Amino acid sequence: MLLGSRKAFAAIASAAVLVGGVGAGAAVAGRGHGEGLLLRAAAQYIGVSKADVVKDARAGKTLAQIATAHGKTVDGLKAAMLAAVQAKLDTAVGAGKATSAQEQTRLERATKLIDRIVNAKIGKVTRRAGKSRLLHAAARYLAVTPKALAADLKAGKSLAQVATAHGKTADGLKGALVKPFKAHLDKAVAAKRITAAQAEEKLARISTRLDKLISRTR
């Protein structure tokens, strides 16, 4: 199932792009700094909306290509993204949530990551991150380790079968997996980025994909 469900995982991870953006920002800035940090910074520098960047990225363009297509430079793009990370880290240091040494370490990590991100296919990066988040979310609901769950899936079991084996239900598992998507959509509706009808439509598509993912075997 782990290998056989790559397309299903990818489809749902792609839906995550629509509701949550790229997760690199939290990775380089530390937990709690928001998943769309780098994507928002890139969009602001390029002078387009975040939705437009996502659309171009999903079409196969890199951030570097999107920037140059709008008359911007790759170095300027990198600088804008790094500045966004540093601003968040400066706030964390000022609030006593991180030390100056930790900030420097994270900035160095961010610089290297940004160098890769601007020339990477964001869709691929997001799909990998999406698969990992789904696996971890499922493991938390089932009260097993991600490694143990991955082993069961690789052995040919479906998520539904693994859930039943651990005294859980497929419906409960689906609820746990759909919850973060719904939360993102609710925030998008509250911020008036999408309508309630659009949120319902997106959630319905995600729900259908999750049904297939949970029942699929290797």
Secondary structure, DSSP 8 states (H G I E B T S, - for coil): -TTTTHHHHHHHHHHHHHHH--SHHHHHH-TTS-TTHHHHHHHHHHTS-HHHHHHHHHTT--HHHHHHHTT--HHHHHHHHHHHHHHHHHHHHHTTSS-HHHHHHHHHHHHHHHHHHTTS-HHHHHHHHHHHHHHHHHHHHHTS-HHHHHHHHHTT--HHHHHHHTT--HHHHHHHHHHHHHHHHHHHHHTTSS-HHHHHHHHHHHHHHHHHHHH---
